């Protein structure tokens, strides 16, 4: 398996992987592939990583610039998607490990909305005062690289379609 930056010919496969993987999640909106397309079109993909195996895309991770409250410089991870047939084979772990490694170079920290049981193993955790309106507080997590304690609303790129203050 190879983790690498997306290239143009990966784009259709990325859409399929994201759509197929998100169908498995109760909280999925069905708009995740469209969010990636909007982020790409607006030049807002800080990271667009694919997991490739035997020439095919089997996993995907996007990261976009975000802020927490008034604090810019955060990398928002999401969506993260792995083909259901490739679950529990280390694909998501490899994508997350590479994303964190790369974001450490350019961001004050990484943030996401997701399962604490899964993302906690990468060092993500909820913080008092960190949140996203309408999301369970335990699902809004951060991994500060500078030891700071993030506090405020995790502001996503407008492509996510959330009603947030810019």
N, C-alpha and C positions, 0 to 999 in steps of 0.2 A: 504494500500500500504506500502511496505517495501523497503527501500533503503539499499543495502548491497553490499559487495564485490562479484565479480563473483566467481563462483566455476566451476569446470571442466564440469559438466553437462549442464551449461548455454551456453557454447560456440556455439553450433549450433543455438540456439535461438537468441543469440546476433547477429550472422551473418544475420539472417533473419530480425530482427528488424532494423538493420542498413540499409540493402538493401532496405527494404520496405519504411522506413522513408525518405531515401535520394532520392528515385524516385520522391518525391514531390517537390524537390528543383531544380530550373533551373540551378543553379551553380554546382550541384552535378556532379561528374565525373564517378560515377558507380564503383569506386575503393575503396570506403570508408571501406567496410567490409574487403577487402584485406589489407588495411592499418592497421586495428586493428589486424589482424592475424600476420602481420609482426612485429608490435610493441610487441605483446605477445611473438612471437618466439624469439625475440632478447632481451627479458627481459626489455623492455623499457616502460612498462605500470606503471607509478607512481600511477595511480588510474585506476581501471576498475570496475565501479559501475553499478549495475543493479537495475531497479525498478521492483519489483515483485508484482503481484496482483493475488490472487486466484491461487497461484502456478505457474503462467506463467510470463515470462519476457515481460514487456510492454514498457520498456525504457532502455537506455544505455548511459553511459558517459565514455569516455576515457580521461586520462591526461597523458602526457609524459614530460620528462625533456626537457627544451629548454633554449636558451640564447637569449638575445637581444644585438646585437652588440657583444662586448667582455664580457658582463655581464652574467655569468651563474646564475643558481638558480631559473629560472622561470619555472612554471608549465603551459604547453600548453594544454588547454582544447579543445578536439575535437577528433573524432566526438561526437556530442550529438544527440541522436536519440530517438524518441517516435513514437510508432505505430500510424499511422494516425487516427485510430478509437479511440485513447485515447488523442488526442490533446485537448487543452483547459480544461484539468482536473487537472492541477497542477503537472503533472509528470515531465516535464522538469524543473520546478521551484524547485521541491524537489531534483532532481539530482544536479542541479547547486548549491543550498544552501549547500548540503552535501559536494560537491567537494570543494567549497571555504573554508568551515570550515576545511576540512582536509589539503588542500594545505597551509593554514595559518601556520600550524605547521612546515612545512618543506621547504617552498619556500619564496623567496623575493617578489613574486607576481604571479599573474595568467595572462595569455595572451590567445588570441584566434583570429580567423578570423570569423566574423559573422555579423549578422544583428544588427546595433547599436540600433534600436528601441527595440529589445528584450533584448540584453545583457546589455544595459544601465541601466536597472532597478536593476541590480546586482552590479552596480558601475563601470562597464567597460566603458572606453572611449578611443577615439583616442588621440594620442599625436603627436605634431609636430616632425617630424624626425623618427617616428616609422613606419615601413612599411614592406611589403613583395612584392618583385618584381612581377608585374602583378596583384596585388590586389588593389582594390579601397582603398585609404588611410583611409576613414571613417570606413571600415570594419575591419581594423587591430587595435585591442583594447587591453588595458591592465588594470589591477587592481593591482597597487603596494600596497603591505602590509606595506612597510616601509616609505611611503611618497615620495619616489624618483620619478623622471620623466624619464621614459625609453626613450632611443633614440638609434636608429640603426635598423638593419634588425632583424626581429623575425625569428630566425633560428630554423626550425623544424627538427625532427629526419629524417634520410634518408628514412625511411619507407614511408614518405609522397610523395616521388618521385619528390621533387622540386629541381631545379638546384640552390643550395645555397652553399656558401663557408662554409666549416666545420670550 
